[in-house]
Amino acid sequence: MSTYSQQEAVWSGLFGQNYTNRSILTPESLDALFVKIYGTSRKEMNELFLADLDRNARILEVGPNMGSQLAHLQAMGFTQLYGLELQHYAVEMAKKYTENINIIQGSAFDIPFKDGFFDLVFTSGVLIHISPMDLPKVMAEVIRCSKRYIWGLEYYSPQIEEINYRGHEQLLWKADYAQLYQTQDPQLSLLKQEFYPYLHDNNQDAMFLLRKAES
């Protein structure tokens, strides 16, 4: 079994279901969680990066779980929101907790949309769970189906560093994901990047916005 198949088996099973049950958040409770972790809300982060984006832009989140981040974008006024989620249980939960957001089941290794279908494609704490040897395939898929922008919020380190995750190996890495995207596609330009240190330890996350070259 390949590395990514092993990881997908873990995340699509009971381990992933338990993660979903810990992650049922409204936009308000998500903001409260972010303030507790970083001292700033997800709403403030989103507005810093997406304030000028057309509210009719077509947006895909890869790995939305049950849709908390997409619901936050919906509260900002975005109307064309899609999600691609590996875990069947999370997709079913999304049907209960979101409205007018199109979340389907599928794999980040084979995104079922045509080239350039979305104006913006993003992840939030998803790339960190993909093995570095498999990451280029996922990044290539994200780049392929984005017409213009790639956005992310991921666990940051200047070098790739594996972290034990809830007693498991090969499930969590921190890295400079914006730089890894640009290594994958040198024509990507970094429009904005902000670092968000954790309030209660020495870790930090990075939010970044990349733009594809004009075709």
C-alpha positions in Angstrom: 0.0 0.0 0.0 1.4 3.4 -0.9 2.0 6.1 1.7 -0.9 8.2 0.5 -3.2 5.1 0.5 -2.2 4.4 4.1 -3.0 8.0 5.1 -6.3 8.0 3.3 -7.2 4.7 5.0 -6.5 6.4 8.4 -8.4 9.6 7.6 -11.4 7.9 6.0 -11.8 5.5 9.0 -12.7 5.8 12.7 -9.6 8.1 13.3 -11.0 10.6 10.8 -14.5 10.3 12.1 -13.3 11.1 15.6 -11.5 14.2 14.2 -14.8 15.3 12.6 -16.6 14.9 15.9 -14.0 17.2 17.5 -14.4 19.8 14.6 -18.1 20.7 14.6 -17.8 24.5 14.7 -20.1 27.4 13.7 -18.4 30.5 12.3 -18.7 32.0 15.7 -17.2 29.1 17.6 -14.4 28.9 14.9 -13.6 32.5 15.5 -13.5 31.9 19.3 -11.1 29.0 18.8 -8.8 31.0 16.6 -8.7 33.8 19.1 -7.8 31.3 21.8 -5.0 29.9 19.6 -3.6 33.0 17.9 -5.2 36.0 19.5 -7.0 36.8 16.2 -10.2 35.4 14.6 -10.6 33.5 11.4 -12.8 36.2 10.2 -10.0 38.8 10.6 -7.6 36.5 8.7 -10.1 35.9 5.9 -10.8 39.6 5.5 -7.1 40.4 5.4 -6.6 38.0 2.5 -9.9 38.0 0.6 -11.5 41.4 1.3 -11.1 42.4 -2.4 -12.1 39.1 -3.9 -15.4 39.1 -6.0 -18.1 37.5 -3.8 -19.2 35.5 -6.9 -15.8 33.9 -7.3 -15.9 30.2 -7.5 -14.0 28.7 -4.5 -13.0 25.1 -3.7 -11.7 23.9 -0.4 -9.7 20.7 -0.5 -10.3 18.8 2.7 -13.1 20.9 4.2 -14.2 18.2 6.7 -17.8 19.2 7.6 -17.5 22.7 6.1 -16.7 25.1 9.0 -14.3 27.1 6.9 -16.6 27.3 3.9 -19.5 28.4 6.2 -17.2 31.2 7.4 -16.7 32.3 3.8 -20.4 32.1 3.2 -20.9 34.4 6.1 -18.6 36.9 4.4 -20.9 36.8 1.4 -19.2 34.3 -0.9 -21.8 32.4 -2.9 -20.1 29.8 -5.1 -18.5 27.4 -2.5 -17.4 23.9 -3.1 -15.6 21.3 -1.0 -13.8 18.0 -1.8 -13.7 15.8 1.3 -12.2 12.3 1.6 -14.2 11.1 4.6 -17.8 10.0 3.9 -18.9 10.7 7.5 -17.7 14.3 7.3 -19.6 14.8 4.0 -22.8 13.5 5.6 -22.2 15.8 8.6 -21.8 18.7 6.3 -25.3 18.1 5.0 -26.6 18.7 8.5 -24.5 21.8 9.3 -24.3 23.7 6.1 -26.7 25.0 3.4 -26.0 25.9 -0.2 -22.4 24.7 0.0 -21.4 21.9 -2.5 -19.3 19.4 -0.5 -18.7 16.1 -2.3 -16.6 13.0 -1.5 -13.3 12.5 -3.3 -9.5 12.5 -3.1 -7.1 15.4 -3.2 -4.9 13.2 -5.4 -7.5 13.2 -8.2 -9.7 16.4 -7.9 -12.8 15.7 -10.1 -13.0 19.2 -11.7 -11.6 20.4 -15.0 -8.5 22.6 -15.4 -9.0 26.2 -14.2 -12.6 25.5 -13.0 -12.2 27.6 -9.8 -11.1 31.2 -9.2 -9.5 30.1 -5.9 -8.6 26.8 -4.4 -7.5 26.5 -0.8 -6.6 24.2 2.1 -6.7 24.8 5.8 -4.6 22.4 7.9 -4.7 19.7 5.2 -1.3 19.8 3.4 0.3 19.2 6.8 -1.3 15.7 6.8 0.1 14.6 3.4 3.5 12.9 3.2 6.2 15.1 1.7 6.8 12.4 -1.0 3.1 12.6 -2.0 2.7 16.3 -1.6 3.7 17.2 -5.2 0.8 15.3 -6.6 -1.8 17.1 -4.4 -0.2 20.5 -5.1 -0.3 19.7 -8.8 -4.0 19.0 -8.6 -4.7 22.2 -6.6 -2.7 24.2 -9.2 -4.4 22.5 -12.1 -7.9 23.3 -11.1 -7.3 26.9 -10.0 -7.7 29.6 -12.6 -6.1 32.3 -10.5 -5.5 32.0 -6.8 -4.2 29.4 -4.3 -4.7 30.1 -0.6 -3.7 28.2 2.4 -3.3 28.2 6.2 -0.8 25.5 7.3 1.5 24.6 10.1 4.8 26.4 9.4 8.5 25.5 9.6 11.3 26.7 7.4 12.2 23.1 6.8 10.0 20.0 6.5 9.7 18.5 10.0 7.6 15.5 11.0 5.6 15.8 14.2 4.0 13.0 16.1 0.2 13.3 15.9 -1.9 11.8 18.6 0.6 9.0 19.0 0.9 8.3 15.2 3.8 8.7 12.9 3.5 9.7 9.2 0.4 11.8 9.8 1.7 15.3 10.4 4.4 17.6 9.0 5.1 21.3 9.2 6.9 23.1 6.4 7.0 26.3 4.3 4.1 25.3 2.1 4.0 28.5 0.1 7.6 27.9 -0.9 6.9 24.3 -1.7 4.1 25.5 -4.1 6.5 27.9 -5.8 9.1 25.1 -6.1 6.5 23.0 -7.7 5.5 25.8 -10.1 8.0 28.7 -10.3 5.5 30.8 -12.1 3.4 31.1 -9.0 3.8 34.5 -7.3 3.4 35.1 -3.6 0.9 38.0 -3.1 0.7 37.9 0.7 1.9 35.9 3.6 1.3 36.3 7.3 2.6 34.3 10.2 0.4 33.5 13.2 2.4 32.4 16.3 0.5 30.3 18.8 -0.2 32.1 22.1 0.7 29.1 24.4 3.7 27.5 22.7 6.5 28.2 20.2 4.6 26.9 17.1 3.2 29.1 14.3 1.0 28.8 11.3 1.4 30.6 8.0 -1.4 32.0 5.8 -0.5 32.6 2.2 -2.0 33.7 -1.0 -0.4 32.7 -4.3 -1.4 33.9 -7.9 -0.9 31.9 -11.1 0.7 33.5 -14.0 -1.6 34.9 -16.7 -2.1 32.4 -19.5 
